[in-house]
Amino acid sequence: MSECATLARAFFDESLQDSPVMASQLGVDGYDDRLDDLSEAAFEDRRRRAAAWLTRFEQLGDGACASFEERIDRDLIRSNLRGRVIPVMDLRKRFGVTPKPAGYTARIIVVEQDERLLGMMVDAVDEVLTVPTSSIEPVDEMVVSVDAEFLAGIVRLDERLIILLDKEAVLSSGEAHQLQSLKVTGKALKEVEAQAEEEPEMLPSGR
């Protein structure tokens, strides 16, 4: 198991210990007879440990992760510990497609854009594929009816034609700028943590 996976597993296990109610909701056995500790001391302890976890995950480079999926897990945990919200784009609205009826369950694919996580809402996820760059062909407008402006290329796999979305093209220049402005630099993060030490009552508890 990679260093990234080991650290993520330890963080998840501690999160279950901190929130037995969440563990029960997730269907994890052994927590049904316990409740979360909502005391002030418990909140402060979790805030302190969250800062320590964030330091460890911030120091975890891509080389410590065995796969792209593990890097996404690491980045999601970082976002959670920073108290950040991952923006989500509805691709149906972006492409002007008729919305699904109320109650329809969509899926969110998390991608990385300019070192920032972005969620893209899609109808479904069938599988995760890794394709070599050499197999990507230019978009053939005679084959693909989708606006080529948003496409990065096509891949012919067995008898299937896979269309590759260009995530950078999907974002308008204004949206890309807004996304970039949401980044939290290491210096800014340290300033926030320093302020939390001085004025803990003015900042989130870090749960």
C-alpha positions as a Markdown table, in Angstrom:
| # | Residue | x | y | z |
|---|---|---|---|---|
| 1 | Met | 0.0 | 0.0 | 0.0 |
| 2 | Ser | 1.3 | 3.4 | -0.9 |
| 3 | Glu | 2.1 | 6.2 | 1.6 |
| 4 | Cys | -0.8 | 8.1 | 0.3 |
| 5 | Ala | -3.3 | 5.2 | 0.7 |
| 6 | Thr | -1.9 | 4.4 | 4.2 |
| 7 | Leu | -2.3 | 8.0 | 5.4 |
| 8 | Ala | -5.8 | 8.3 | 3.8 |
| 9 | Arg | -6.9 | 5.0 | 5.5 |
| 10 | Ala | -5.6 | 6.3 | 8.9 |
| 11 | Phe | -7.5 | 9.6 | 8.4 |
| 12 | Phe | -10.7 | 7.8 | 7.5 |
| 13 | Asp | -10.5 | 5.5 | 10.5 |
| 14 | Glu | -9.9 | 8.4 | 12.8 |
| 15 | Ser | -12.9 | 10.2 | 11.2 |
| 16 | Leu | -15.1 | 7.3 | 12.0 |
| 17 | Gln | -13.9 | 7.3 | 15.6 |
| 18 | Asp | -14.6 | 11.0 | 15.8 |
| 19 | Ser | -18.1 | 10.7 | 14.4 |
| 20 | Pro | -19.8 | 7.4 | 15.2 |
| 21 | Val | -23.1 | 8.8 | 13.9 |
| 22 | Met | -21.5 | 9.3 | 10.4 |
| 23 | Ala | -20.0 | 5.8 | 10.6 |
| 24 | Ser | -23.4 | 4.3 | 11.3 |
| 25 | Gln | -24.9 | 6.2 | 8.4 |
| 26 | Leu | -22.2 | 4.8 | 6.1 |
| 27 | Gly | -23.1 | 1.3 | 7.3 |
| 28 | Val | -19.9 | 0.6 | 9.2 |
| 29 | Asp | -20.4 | -1.9 | 12.0 |
| 30 | Gly | -19.5 | -1.3 | 15.6 |
| 31 | Tyr | -20.6 | 2.3 | 16.0 |
| 32 | Asp | -24.4 | 2.0 | 16.5 |
| 33 | Asp | -24.2 | 2.3 | 20.3 |
| 34 | Arg | -22.2 | 5.5 | 20.3 |
| 35 | Leu | -22.9 | 9.2 | 19.7 |
| 36 | Asp | -20.6 | 12.1 | 18.7 |
| 37 | Asp | -18.8 | 14.0 | 21.4 |
| 38 | Leu | -20.1 | 17.6 | 21.0 |
| 39 | Ser | -18.3 | 19.1 | 24.0 |
| 40 | Glu | -16.1 | 22.2 | 23.6 |
| 41 | Ala | -13.0 | 20.2 | 24.5 |
| 42 | Ala | -13.8 | 17.6 | 21.8 |
| 43 | Phe | -14.3 | 20.4 | 19.2 |
| 44 | Glu | -10.9 | 21.9 | 20.1 |
| 45 | Asp | -9.2 | 18.6 | 20.0 |
| 46 | Arg | -10.6 | 17.8 | 16.5 |
| 47 | Arg | -9.5 | 21.3 | 15.3 |
| 48 | Arg | -6.0 | 20.7 | 16.6 |
| 49 | Arg | -5.8 | 17.3 | 15.0 |
| 50 | Ala | -7.3 | 18.6 | 11.7 |
| 51 | Ala | -4.5 | 21.1 | 11.4 |
| 52 | Ala | -1.9 | 18.3 | 12.0 |
| 53 | Trp | -3.6 | 16.1 | 9.4 |
| 54 | Leu | -3.6 | 19.0 | 6.9 |
| 55 | Thr | 0.1 | 19.5 | 7.4 |
| 56 | Arg | 0.8 | 15.8 | 6.7 |
| 57 | Phe | -1.4 | 15.8 | 3.5 |
| 58 | Glu | 0.1 | 19.0 | 2.3 |
| 59 | Gln | 3.6 | 17.4 | 2.4 |
| 60 | Leu | 2.3 | 14.4 | 0.5 |
| 61 | Gly | 3.6 | 14.8 | -3.1 |
| 62 | Asp | 2.3 | 13.1 | -6.2 |
| 63 | Gly | 5.1 | 10.5 | -6.0 |
| 64 | Ala | 3.7 | 9.2 | -2.8 |
| 65 | Cys | 0.4 | 8.3 | -4.5 |
| 66 | Ala | 0.2 | 5.1 | -6.6 |
| 67 | Ser | -2.5 | 6.3 | -9.0 |
| 68 | Phe | -4.5 | 9.3 | -10.2 |
| 69 | Glu | -7.4 | 8.1 | -8.1 |
| 70 | Glu | -5.2 | 8.3 | -5.0 |
| 71 | Arg | -4.1 | 11.8 | -5.9 |
| 72 | Ile | -7.8 | 12.8 | -6.1 |
| 73 | Asp | -8.4 | 11.2 | -2.7 |
| 74 | Arg | -5.5 | 13.2 | -1.3 |
| 75 | Asp | -6.8 | 16.4 | -2.8 |
| 76 | Leu | -10.4 | 15.8 | -1.6 |
| 77 | Ile | -9.1 | 15.2 | 2.0 |
| 78 | Arg | -7.0 | 18.5 | 1.7 |
| 79 | Ser | -10.1 | 20.3 | 0.7 |
| 80 | Asn | -12.1 | 18.8 | 3.5 |
| 81 | Leu | -9.5 | 19.8 | 6.1 |
| 82 | Arg | -9.3 | 23.3 | 4.7 |
| 83 | Gly | -13.1 | 23.7 | 5.0 |
| 84 | Arg | -13.2 | 24.5 | 1.3 |
| 85 | Val | -16.2 | 23.8 | -1.0 |
| 86 | Ile | -15.5 | 22.2 | -4.4 |
| 87 | Pro | -17.4 | 24.1 | -7.1 |
| 88 | Val | -19.6 | 21.9 | -9.3 |
| 89 | Met | -20.6 | 22.6 | -13.0 |
| 90 | Asp | -23.7 | 21.1 | -14.5 |
| 91 | Leu | -22.7 | 20.0 | -17.9 |
| 92 | Arg | -26.3 | 19.8 | -19.1 |
| 93 | Lys | -26.7 | 23.5 | -18.5 |
| 94 | Arg | -23.3 | 24.3 | -20.0 |
| 95 | Phe | -24.2 | 22.5 | -23.2 |
| 96 | Gly | -27.8 | 23.7 | -23.3 |
| 97 | Val | -29.2 | 20.3 | -22.9 |
| 98 | Thr | -32.7 | 19.7 | -21.4 |
| 99 | Pro | -32.4 | 19.2 | -17.7 |
| 100 | Lys | -33.2 | 15.8 | -16.2 |
| 101 | Pro | -36.6 | 15.5 | -14.3 |
| 102 | Ala | -36.7 | 16.3 | -10.6 |
| 103 | Gly | -35.5 | 13.4 | -8.4 |
| 104 | Tyr | -33.0 | 12.1 | -11.0 |
| 105 | Thr | -29.8 | 11.0 | -9.4 |
| 106 | Ala | -26.7 | 12.5 | -11.2 |
| 107 | Arg | -23.0 | 11.8 | -10.7 |
| 108 | Ile | -20.2 | 14.2 | -10.1 |
| 109 | Ile | -16.7 | 13.6 | -11.6 |
| 110 | Val | -14.0 | 15.5 | -9.8 |
| 111 | Val | -11.2 | 16.8 | -12.0 |
| 112 | Glu | -8.1 | 19.0 | -11.4 |
| 113 | Gln | -7.9 | 22.4 | -13.2 |
| 114 | Asp | -5.0 | 24.7 | -12.5 |
| 115 | Glu | -4.2 | 22.9 | -9.2 |
| 116 | Arg | -7.8 | 23.4 | -8.1 |
| 117 | Leu | -10.5 | 20.7 | -7.8 |
| 118 | Leu | -13.6 | 21.1 | -9.9 |
| 119 | Gly | -16.7 | 18.9 | -10.0 |
| 120 | Met | -18.6 | 18.2 | -13.3 |
| 121 | Met | -22.1 | 16.9 | -13.0 |
| 122 | Val | -22.9 | 14.1 | -15.5 |
| 123 | Asp | -25.8 | 11.7 | -16.0 |
| 124 | Ala | -23.9 | 8.6 | -15.3 |
| 125 | Val | -20.4 | 7.0 | -15.0 |
| 126 | Asp | -20.0 | 3.7 | -16.7 |
| 127 | Glu | -16.3 | 3.0 | -16.2 |
| 128 | Val | -12.8 | 4.6 | -15.7 |
| 129 | Leu | -10.4 | 4.2 | -18.6 |
| 130 | Thr | -6.7 | 5.0 | -19.1 |
| 131 | Val | -5.8 | 5.6 | -22.8 |
| 132 | Pro | -2.4 | 6.4 | -24.2 |
| 133 | Thr | -1.9 | 9.8 | -25.6 |
| 134 | Ser | -0.9 | 8.3 | -28.9 |
| 135 | Ser | -4.4 | 6.8 | -29.4 |
| 136 | Ile | -6.1 | 10.3 | -29.3 |
| 137 | Glu | -7.2 | 11.4 | -32.7 |
| 138 | Pro | -8.3 | 14.9 | -33.8 |
| 139 | Val | -12.0 | 15.6 | -33.7 |
| 140 | Asp | -13.8 | 14.5 | -36.9 |
| 141 | Glu | -16.8 | 16.8 | -37.3 |
| 142 | Met | -18.3 | 14.3 | -39.8 |
| 143 | Val | -18.3 | 11.6 | -37.0 |
| 144 | Val | -19.0 | 13.8 | -33.9 |
| 145 | Ser | -22.1 | 15.9 | -33.8 |
| 146 | Val | -21.2 | 17.7 | -30.5 |
| 147 | Asp | -19.7 | 21.2 | -30.8 |
| 148 | Ala | -16.0 | 20.5 | -31.4 |
| 149 | Glu | -15.1 | 23.6 | -29.4 |
| 150 | Phe | -15.5 | 21.6 | -26.2 |
| 151 | Leu | -13.7 | 18.4 | -27.4 |
| 152 | Ala | -10.0 | 17.4 | -26.9 |
| 153 | Gly | -10.2 | 14.5 | -29.4 |
| 154 | Ile | -11.6 | 11.1 | -30.0 |
| 155 | Val | -10.4 | 7.6 | -29.2 |
| 156 | Arg | -11.4 | 4.4 | -31.1 |
| 157 | Leu | -11.4 | 1.5 | -28.6 |
| 158 | Asp | -12.5 | -1.8 | -30.1 |
| 159 | Glu | -15.8 | -1.0 | -31.6 |
| 160 | Arg | -16.5 | 2.0 | -29.5 |
| 161 | Leu | -15.9 | 5.7 | -30.3 |
| 162 | Ile | -15.0 | 7.6 | -27.1 |
| 163 | Ile | -15.3 | 11.4 | -27.1 |
| 164 | Leu | -12.8 | 13.3 | -24.9 |
| 165 | Leu | -14.0 | 16.5 | -23.3 |
| 166 | Asp | -11.6 | 19.4 | -23.0 |
| 167 | Lys | -12.2 | 20.6 | -19.5 |
| 168 | Glu | -10.3 | 23.8 | -20.0 |
| 169 | Ala | -12.5 | 24.7 | -23.0 |
| 170 | Val | -15.7 | 24.0 | -21.0 |
| 171 | Leu | -14.8 | 26.9 | -18.6 |
| 172 | Ser | -15.2 | 30.4 | -19.9 |
| 173 | Ser | -12.3 | 32.8 | -19.3 |
| 174 | Gly | -14.3 | 34.5 | -16.5 |
| 175 | Glu | -15.1 | 31.2 | -14.8 |
| 176 | Ala | -11.5 | 30.1 | -15.1 |
| 177 | His | -10.4 | 33.3 | -13.4 |
| 178 | Gln | -12.9 | 32.8 | -10.6 |
| 179 | Leu | -11.7 | 29.2 | -10.1 |
| 180 | Gln | -8.1 | 30.4 | -10.0 |
| 181 | Ser | -9.0 | 33.0 | -7.4 |
| 182 | Leu | -10.4 | 30.3 | -5.1 |
| 183 | Lys | -6.9 | 28.7 | -4.6 |
| 184 | Val | -5.5 | 28.8 | -1.2 |
| 185 | Thr | -1.7 | 29.2 | -1.2 |
| 186 | Gly | 0.5 | 27.7 | 1.5 |
| 187 | Lys | 1.3 | 31.2 | 2.8 |
| 188 | Ala | -2.4 | 32.2 | 3.0 |
| 189 | Leu | -3.1 | 28.9 | 4.8 |
| 190 | Lys | -0.5 | 29.5 | 7.4 |
| 191 | Glu | -1.9 | 33.0 | 8.0 |
| 192 | Val | -5.4 | 31.5 | 8.5 |
| 193 | Glu | -4.0 | 28.9 | 11.0 |
| 194 | Ala | -2.1 | 31.6 | 12.8 |
| 195 | Gln | -5.3 | 33.7 | 13.1 |
| 196 | Ala | -7.1 | 30.6 | 14.4 |
| 197 | Glu | -4.6 | 30.3 | 17.2 |
| 198 | Glu | -5.2 | 34.0 | 18.1 |
| 199 | Glu | -9.0 | 34.2 | 17.6 |
| 200 | Pro | -10.5 | 30.7 | 17.7 |
| 201 | Glu | -14.0 | 32.0 | 18.3 |
| 202 | Met | -14.1 | 33.8 | 15.0 |
| 203 | Leu | -13.2 | 30.8 | 12.8 |
| 204 | Pro | -14.9 | 27.4 | 12.0 |
| 205 | Ser | -14.1 | 24.7 | 14.4 |
| 206 | Gly | -12.4 | 22.5 | 11.8 |
| 207 | Arg | -14.7 | 19.6 | 12.3 |
